[in-house]
């Protein structure tokens, strides 16, 4: 069930398809077949919560898989970000699985860099929703990084980052690669100065 654009979200066609999916979930389960339901690909943010809850109800809590959903159609080249925004909202409100969206979506076939960008955006969306839903120690992971920032403990920050290689690479490329602060504030770093006091 995938509206092709935001204007199609929650229309009669989508709702009719959802009702059919609910019947198909019943038929599959009667035969002992596992089911996963695919959710919408495009949907304005204000419709995500109600759609996720309705889909879960109609499909009897079957695992729900969403592509995005993309919350705006106005950002070609940035659909990985648009999908991460919608994916976070969807996962907070019941989506069980997020499909990644690449920056190439709707434009061309993705290359390896596009795939990594899409996967990372989806990973960030899932982790952000996990924080809200208190799943898999996600709050503790963020707390660990927060504490490490306070202590300027770069190794712990890198170890707990969602993309440790990129975080370490960017730090090492910066003017502050050998310093105990980041390049943004330099020697005016509030954390560093607070520790010196």
N, C-alpha and C positions, 0 to 999 in steps of 0.2 A: 504494500500500500504506500505509494510514493507520489504525492503531488509533484508535478513537474515544475512548479514555480510557486512562490508565496501566494499568488492570487488564487491558486487552486486549493489551498489548505482549507480543511474542514468543510469542503463543498459536498454536495449530494453524492457525487461519484466516490469520494473518499469514504464517506460514511457507509454507502452501500457496500463497498468493498470490505470495509471493516466488519460489517454484519456477516458477510459471506465467510470471512476469515474465522469468525467466532464459530460458525457452523462446521468449518473444516477442522478446527481444533478439536471439536467434539467427536467428529467422525474418526480422526486419526487416533485419538485417545481410546475410543471404543475398540480399535484394532490393535492397541498396544504400541502405537507408533509415537515416538517422541516428536515434539513440535517446537519450533521457534518461529515467531511471527515477525515479519519485517515491517517496520513502521515508516513514517513519513520521511522524505528527503528534504522538503522545503516547508517551512512553517514559521510565521511571525512569532516572536518570543511570547507574546501575550496569549497564544493559543497552545503552547507546549504543555503546560501543567494539566489542563483539562483533557487534552488529547491523550496524554500518557495514562492518566487515571481511567479514562473511558476505554482505551484500548486494552488495558489490563483487565478491566471488568468484563468486557465483551468476550475476550479471549481466555477467560477463566485463569488469569495469572500465568499464562504461558510466557516463557522467556521472550522479551521484546528486544528486537535489534533495530537500531535506527542509523540511517546514513545522515549524519549531521545531528539534527536537522539544520538546514541552512536558514538563518533567521532574516537574511536579506538577499535579494537577487542583484544588488547593486555593487558587488565587490569582486568582479572577475579578476583572477590572479591572487586573490586572498581568501578563497573559499575554505582553505584549511583553518583560517582564523574564524570565519563566519560559522563553520561547522563545529568548531570547538566551543563557541559560545552556546549554540543550540544544544550540543551534546552534553554540556555541563547541566543545563536546565533539564534536559530529558532524563539524564541519569539521576538527578536529584529527585525527580518525580516518578521514577519507576522503570526507566529503560534499563535493561540488564546487560546490554552489549552495544558498544559504539563502533561503528565502521568508520575508518579514517577517510578523510577527504583531502585531496592534494591541492596545491595551488594551481594545478593544471586543469582542475575540474571545469567542464563546460568549454574549455579552450583547445586542448590538445592532449595527446597521450603523455602521461607523466614520465619523467626521467628518474634516475636513482635519487637525486637531490630532492625532487618533488615528493617522492615516496617517504623519505626520511622526515621532511617537514610535516607531511600529513600525519604520519604515525606519531611524531612528537606532539603535535597539536592535539591529537586525540588522547594521547597519554596524559597530557596536562588537563584536559577536560575531565577525564575519568578520575584523576587524582583530586581535582577540585571538588567534584561531586562526592567522592569518598570522604573528604573532610567534613562536608555537611552531613552526610549519612553515617559518619563515624565507623568507617569500614577499614579493615586491614591495617590498623595502626597508622593511618594516614595523618592523623592529628599529631601523633608522636614524631613522625618524620619531619613535619614542618616545625614542631617545637625544637627538635634537635638542631635544625638549621638556624632557627632564630637564636638559640643559645650560642651556637658556633659563631654567628655574626657578631654577637655581643663580645665574644672572646677573640675575635679576629682569627678563628681557627679554620684556616682555608682547607686543610685536609678533610676535616669533618664535613664542611660545606660541599666539597667535591664528591665525597663518598656518598652523601645522601641526596645529591641532585638527581633529578629525573634524567638528565643527560650529563653525566659526570665529565665525559671527554670534552664536550663543548665548553662547559664552565671552566675547566682547567685550562683549555687552549686559550680562551678569551682573556683569562687572568694573566697567563704567561706572555701573551702578545702585548699587554698593556704597559704603560710607562711605570706602573707600580708593581711590576712582576716580582721584584725582589723586596718589596716594601710590605709593611704590616697594615696597609690600608688600600683602598681602591683608588682608581684614577679620578673618579667623580669628584671627591672632596679633597683628595691629596692630603697634605699635612693639616688641613682644617677638619679632618674626619672627627665627628663628634664622639664616636666610640673610642677612638685612639686617644683623643684629648681627655676624655672622661677617665680613662684608665691611668693616664699620666698624672692626673690630679690626685 
